[in-house]
């Protein structure tokens, strides 16, 4: 089974970044978390979908979303 396409939105010293797991550089940076989330969704939509993980200021994952046409790893609705 192939690894899902993922992007993580997380806080940096300069603002917020969008990064693929294990990447050495950010895919994008933004001044606000909302801007970074929107950019991450756009990146995933253009790359055939995948998983979006959003980390809060404390570094813990606070939200997760599947961007179409990615496959949702959870079988429950919601």
Phi, psi and omega in degrees: 000129181291154178288137180291149175287122183232150170224143180241130174260124182214158182284141173232178178296330184265350184154235181230148179232156172249124185221141171278143180303131179083358180285147179276339179230157177286146174287326180200159174231156181208155180285333181235159178296320180298317178297319180294320178296315179299319179293321178296319177298318179297316179300314181293320178299320180287345182247035177065030173082176179157199183257136176245123177247129181245121178262142176281182179301327180282356178091352180276146178292123181251343179204153177217141183215145174261126179261123182300148000269034177296165179261129181284121182289343179263138181273348180277153177277149175123000000 
